[in-house]
Amino acid sequence: MLLLEKEKLKEVLRAFYTLTGVRIAVLDEWYNEIASYPEQICALCRRLRADEDTDKMCKESDRNAFRMVEKTGKQYTYRCPMRLYESVYPIVIEGRNAGFLMIGQFILSEERDLFEKSVFGKCGDGEEVRGEVRRVTVLSADAVPCIASVMTVCAEYLCFSKTISAKDTGLAEKVRSYVAAHIAEPISVQRLADHFRMSRTSVYLFMKKSFGKGVSEYVNAQKMLAAKQMIDGGASTEEVLEKLNFSDANYFRRMFKKHMGVCLRDYRRREAEKDIENTDI
């Protein structure tokens, strides 16, 4: 979890924007924006992303950029589906990627004509749209690496000055314990979001990054692990169904086979044979 000195951070972000004319934002490790200057993305972006398909493409483009940065540990500059440029830099604290610094959106001066043609083709070329296009930050190709360097210094200063720091909340262990304690109850993305005071998107991304599974997949796997442990301890199928709150025995058997790679009957037979062998020894 990122800890922020909010007033100091706001001052730094405002200074960066004043110097470069490019919006800058801080995101946590689950890609959620937690501070920025200006607070909103540009008006043109808001217009473009009002379209559901465009918004979906832009979000996927951003997620791919974050994953690239996580993989390489280096700054990554990219162009979104609408030809706007953004750049992402990792916030590394004590050797761990704790979040991201992100700048954008801007366009390159040499690509301005193509950008305008693309926007007008999608949104029309009314005066309001033209005004929004004019307000998009335009940079020369030579200026981009310079601003990227300033962004790097900015990120390092924020960490060095403790304007941004990280707190290890042990969230993965807390989620694991919560699921174990409520394994017989319905556990949804929304339930975890409410309990841990996170957004649904944060829960989804956290589960994928921490456990490699979505919520339902993880919960089902833990249920089958609990079922296996009960069966190994001598519990009957009926006792397992009652304890884990399964109303459909056939569904339980299918899920058990999916997760354990063997049907319940064969698993019991195999474990019984092991017991006999151990008794003989």
Secondary structure, 3 states (H helix, E strand, C coil): CEEECHHHHHHHHHHHHHHHCCCEEEEECCCCEEEEECCCCCHHHHHHHCCHHHHHHHHHHHHHHHHHHHHHCCCEEEECCCCCEEEEEEEEECCEEEEEEEEEEEEEHHHHHHHHHHHHHHHCCCHHHHHHHHCCEEECCCHHHHHHHHHHHHHHHHHHCCCEEECCCCHHHHHHHHHHHCCCCCCCHHHHHHHHCCCHHHHHHHHHHHHCCCHHHHHHHHHHHHHHHHHHCCCCHHHHHHHCCCCCHHHHHHHHHHHHCCCHHHHHHHHHHHHHHHHHC
